[in-house]
Amino acid sequence: MLDLPTLDLAFLRGARVLITGGTGSLGQRLARLLLDGAPGSTVVVYSRDEFKQSEMQQRLSAADADRMRFFLGDVRDVERMRRAFDGVDHVIHAAALKQVPAAEYNPFEFVQTNIVGAENVINAAIDRGVSRVVALSTDKAANPINLYGATKLCSDKLFVAGNSYSARRPTRFSVVRYGNVVGSRGSVIPFFLERRASGALPVTDTRMTRFWITLDQGAALVLNALRVMRGGEIFVPRIPSMRITDLARVIAPDARLEPVGIRPGEKLHEMMISLDDGRQTLELDTHFVIQPSHAWWGEEARPEHAAPCPEGFYYGSDNNARWLTDAELAAMIASLDLPAARTWARERGLA
């Protein structure tokens, strides 16, 4: 299994942290890390699904329930967010519409949630004096070719510019951008696990590559960014790539591959730092930082030991220096909390 980033949550001791989209997979993992690692902190979940909130509450111990608060609301409703953000120290903005095909057929809905919702988070945070806001992005926001990626690119730029809007007020905004989460809803791993018994796996294109990250790694990266951010950065972790054909071979080595063609709005390879952004990107051991071009970002904000990336740098899933091994990929799949993954792991002696 790939190592998790070192996590130090001492800075959140006694803090009140609100998570938009807090009932999602990442939101729930963030809540658990905060409850376990930040004594005295309060976690506020802001989401629009009352059923998921009810399920989440039922799984809490009595001690954890005393430190959790639940707000029903939509990021499209700025007045509701102003009420929810009252007394909040930090915000993690994880709420979004995410499915690429759905965005192509429902573009106005994605604009309302992913763009207008971002503006609402920014305004509510400034108005309520929130200290730090970290917004989640996606690899599809770099050089986007689909509407979902375009809405997230716009959201990224809004959060970077939000530091100008806060001006002398204390609120600061940064962004974390990473790739596909292993085993997330609607992703290819659960799909392949379900289809492997058929003896054939449909693949969009045998040349396709993707970035991959575990849920625990994603949550740790977000919380680390919340700790070290100065305002305006886009944090991009160094994570491995994987070929779709390697994934299929590890899950079902005897299955035949059936190319079905790339879906509307889908890329052959994903990118997290474009060639143009590479010129203002700093390189560190565990991640990259895309610096904002605003005048308020100076040398004093630059992370220690950071070095500019070389001319011509871009960070794509096809030119990555780090690739998942078969053993690492198998360990990732075996760790998933999915019935099909548990069955697969037992068959291979990994459970």
Secondary structure as the mmCIF struct_conf table of DSSP 4:
data_model
#
loop_
_struct_conf.conf_type_id
_struct_conf.id
_struct_conf.beg_label_comp_id
_struct_conf.beg_label_asym_id
_struct_conf.beg_label_seq_id
_struct_conf.end_label_comp_id
_struct_conf.end_label_asym_id
_struct_conf.end_label_seq_id
HELX_LH_PP_P HELX_LH_PP_P1 LEU A 2 THR A 6
HELX_RH_3T_P HELX_RH_3T_P1 ALA A 10 LEU A 12
TURN_TY1_P TURN_TY1_P1 ARG A 13 GLY A 14
STRN STRN1 ARG A 16 THR A 20
TURN_TY1_P TURN_TY1_P2 GLY A 21 THR A 23
BEND BEND1 GLY A 24 GLY A 24
HELX_RH_AL_P HELX_RH_AL_P1 SER A 25 GLY A 37
BEND BEND2 ALA A 38 ALA A 38
TURN_TY1_P TURN_TY1_P3 PRO A 39 GLY A 40
STRN STRN2 THR A 42 SER A 47
BEND BEND3 ARG A 48 ARG A 48
HELX_RH_AL_P HELX_RH_AL_P2 GLU A 50 GLN A 58
TURN_TY1_P TURN_TY1_P4 ARG A 59 ARG A 59
BEND BEND4 LEU A 60 LEU A 60
HELX_RH_AL_P HELX_RH_AL_P3 ALA A 62 ALA A 65
TURN_TY1_P TURN_TY1_P5 ASP A 66 ARG A 67
STRN STRN3 MET A 68 LEU A 72
TURN_TY1_P TURN_TY1_P6 VAL A 75 ARG A 76
HELX_RH_AL_P HELX_RH_AL_P4 VAL A 78 ALA A 84
TURN_TY1_P TURN_TY1_P7 PHE A 85 GLY A 87
BEND BEND5 ASP A 89 ASP A 89
STRN STRN4 HIS A 90 HIS A 93
HELX_RH_AL_P HELX_RH_AL_P5 VAL A 100 TYR A 105
HELX_RH_AL_P HELX_RH_AL_P6 PRO A 107 PHE A 110
HELX_RH_PI_P HELX_RH_PI_P1 VAL A 111 VAL A 116
HELX_RH_AL_P HELX_RH_AL_P7 GLY A 117 ARG A 128
TURN_TY1_P TURN_TY1_P8 GLY A 129 GLY A 129
BEND BEND6 SER A 131 SER A 131
STRN STRN5 ARG A 132 LEU A 136
HELX_RH_3T_P HELX_RH_3T_P2 ASP A 139 ALA A 141
BEND BEND7 ALA A 142 ASN A 143
BEND BEND8 ASN A 146 ASN A 146
HELX_RH_AL_P HELX_RH_AL_P8 LEU A 147 SER A 166
TURN_TY1_P TURN_TY1_P9 ALA A 167 ARG A 168
BEND BEND9 ARG A 169 PRO A 170
STRN STRN6 ARG A 172 VAL A 176
STRN STRN7 ASN A 180 VAL A 181
TURN_TY1_P TURN_TY1_P10 VAL A 182 GLY A 183
TURN_TY1_P TURN_TY1_P11 ARG A 185 GLY A 186
HELX_RH_AL_P HELX_RH_AL_P9 VAL A 188 ARG A 195
HELX_RH_3T_P HELX_RH_3T_P3 ARG A 196 SER A 198
TURN_TY1_P TURN_TY1_P12 GLY A 199 GLY A 199
STRN STRN8 ALA A 200 VAL A 203
BEND BEND10 THR A 204 THR A 204
TURN_TY1_P TURN_TY1_P13 THR A 206 ARG A 207
STRN STRN9 THR A 209 ILE A 213
HELX_RH_AL_P HELX_RH_AL_P10 LEU A 215 VAL A 228
BEND BEND11 GLY A 231 GLY A 232
STRN STRN10 ILE A 234 PRO A 237
STRN STRN11 SER A 241 ARG A 243
HELX_RH_AL_P HELX_RH_AL_P11 ILE A 244 ILE A 251
TURN_TY1_P TURN_TY1_P14 PRO A 253 ASP A 254
HELX_LH_PP_P HELX_LH_PP_P2 ALA A 255 ALA A 255
STRN STRN12 ARG A 256 PRO A 259
HELX_LH_PP_P HELX_LH_PP_P3 ILE A 262 ARG A 263
TURN_TY1_P TURN_TY1_P15 PRO A 264 GLY A 265
BEND BEND12 LEU A 268 HIS A 269
STRN STRN13 MET A 271 ILE A 273
HELX_RH_AL_P HELX_RH_AL_P12 LEU A 275 GLY A 278
TURN_TY1_P TURN_TY1_P16 ARG A 279 GLN A 280
STRN STRN14 THR A 281 GLU A 283
BEND BEND13 ASP A 285 THR A 286
STRN STRN15 HIS A 287 ILE A 290
BEND BEND14 HIS A 294 HIS A 294
TURN_TY1_P TURN_TY1_P17 ALA A 295 TRP A 296
HELX_RH_3T_P HELX_RH_3T_P4 GLU A 299 ALA A 301
BEND BEND15 ARG A 302 ARG A 302
HELX_LH_PP_P HELX_LH_PP_P4 PRO A 303 PRO A 303
TURN_TY1_P TURN_TY1_P18 GLU A 304 HIS A 305
STRN STRN16 ALA A 307 PRO A 308
HELX_LH_PP_P HELX_LH_PP_P5 CYS A 309 PRO A 310
TURN_TY1_P TURN_TY1_P19 GLU A 311 GLY A 312
STRN STRN17 TYR A 315 GLY A 316
BEND BEND16 SER A 317 ASN A 319
BEND BEND17 ALA A 321 ALA A 321
STRN STRN18 TRP A 323 TRP A 323
HELX_RH_AL_P HELX_RH_AL_P13 ASP A 326 ALA A 334
TURN_TY1_P TURN_TY1_P20 SER A 335 SER A 335
BEND BEND18 LEU A 336 LEU A 336
HELX_RH_AL_P HELX_RH_AL_P14 PRO A 339 GLU A 347
TURN_TY1_P TURN_TY1_P21 ARG A 348 GLY A 349
#
